[in-house]
Amino acid sequence: MIKTRGSKPIESIYPPSQGVGGPSGPDGRAHSTVPWEAIDQSWMMTTNPIKRVCVAGAGAIGSLFAGHFDSVAVSTVLTRRQEHADQLNRLGLRVSGKSERQARVIASTNPADLGDVDLVIIATKASAVEETAKSMKGHFPNALVMTVQNGLGCEEVVARYGDWPILSSVTFMSGNRHSDVHVEYELDTATWIGPWAKRHASYAQAQAVAALIEAAGLKAEAFPDLLPAQWSKLIFNATINSISAISDLPHVRSFAQTGAFGDLGHLVRAMMDEGKRVAEGLGIKLFEDPWEMNVKAVDHGQTGDDDYAHAPSMLEDVRARRLTEVDWINGAIVRGAAEIGLPVPINDTLFRLVKARESSWRLNRGSGHGSAAASQSKPWARRAQ
């Protein structure tokens, strides 16, 4: 079922797709035989069919999108490295875990090589969005653009480089990128999508993209107004990412445990409660409670007999000594609190501790003791959550 907010849910409008296990192409790799044209789109007559998609940034999230879109559209990927593009073109993209498939994609480091597309999903880290959008300037003139970053504010950056209609989105799915051509699908939860209010995208276009994502085998939900959902995810992300980054502990069951005096869940809940008070002070009614999102994530993320232990993107950045997205995530809550004069000591402390970790790498680099990972400045750096 495709869920939409503000309209009646539409059920069973798509035939089951034939991904892996369906007929093979001349390269021997299985791919879809269900063309997008065969899918009933009569309910979305106000928007153009999406037949060709470009995913900019082939980290974990970007790879999950690109690896699934092959079943319903032409799936193209804009990469940073030529060797990455070459590998994808030669070997395709394998998805394992919650979904098993081998996708055929078209990849390049040059947007001009990918032709005109109907949808661009910018799946880089927030800190790389500007360089990505700048590289897209003058390309994809007929595309709808969707941002899917942690934190707030990336739409403003994209809008500086083209007159594309822009959709905002937040995603709860997560993955582990094992190589340039293999991503493991860990958490099979939804991507929430809505029109960005400052640019000429529509709710119908958000519904069309949600339909495409669902038809591809992922989960999505469209909203007329995404801000309540964005803030729900923002509070969740700010808490889980920063605590994980400082403690070096992946997102595991202890983040939701409060039975004992020393349990980590007490800190998690208190930090989320601070964020909820900021949202309330700004007049934002949350779509979902961040604490319940946390509980569901650690319960739902298990695959087979393996316990859920997801490394959030900020933890991966800290381990690799590259710049984090803390300014876009935790910084948004701290700035919002300052705007309404609300003290948020836990959020403020975690924000500044992560900033201190980043400062320590610069200090060590200047002293000749260690160095930041080269990927710190890479626009296609991997995203995990």
Secondary structure, DSSP 8 states (H G I E B T S, - for coil): -BEETTS--B-S-S-----TTS-B-TTS-B-----GGGS--GGGTTS----EEEEE--SHHHHHHHHHHTTTSEEEEE-S-HHHHHHHHHH-EEEEESS-EEE--EEESSGGGG---SEEEE-S-GGGHHHHHHHHTTS-TT-EEEE--SSS-HHHHHHTT----EEEEEE--EEEEEETTEEEEEE---EEEEE-TTTT--HHHHHHHHHHHHHTTS-EEE-S--HHHHHHHHHHHHHHHHHHHHHT--B-GGGG--SSTT-THHHHHHHHHHHHHHHHHTT---SS-HHHHHHHHHHH--BTTB---B--HHHHHHHHT---STTTTHHHHHHHHHHHT---HHHHHHHHHHHHHHHHHHHHHHHTS----GGGG-TT-----
